[in-house]
Amino acid sequence: MRLKDRVAIVTGASRGIGRSIAEFFAQEGAKVVINYVKSEKEASELAEKIRGQSGQAIHVQADV
């Protein structure tokens, strides 16, 4: 848990590489902010998955 008590904001986290990064950060103990532009369903599902594994995550729509 190298990232315990840290917050990771991952842009483009609903799919692909961003999703993998968000999952990795959550496994390392970070609280994860999942940023998406269009893929709300995928972002929501990822946040639920992380929370289901005792992690903390929210999803936020923003064009950064």
TAKACOR-V454759 format. One record per backbone hydrogen bond with DSSP energy under -1.0 kcal/mol. CO is the residue of the C=O (numbers start at 1). NH is the residue of the N-H. If there is no record, write none. Layout:
<<CO;NH> <CO;NH>>
This chain:
<<1;4> <3;6> <6;31> <8;33> <10;35> <15;19> <16;20> <17;21> <18;22> <19;23> <20;24> <21;25> <22;26> <23;27> <24;28> <25;30> <26;29> <28;3> <31;8> <32;58> <33;10> <34;60> <35;13> <36;62> <38;40> <39;43> <40;44> <41;45> <42;46> <43;47> <44;48> <45;49> <46;50> <47;51> <48;52> <50;55> <51;54> <56;32> <58;34> <60;36>>
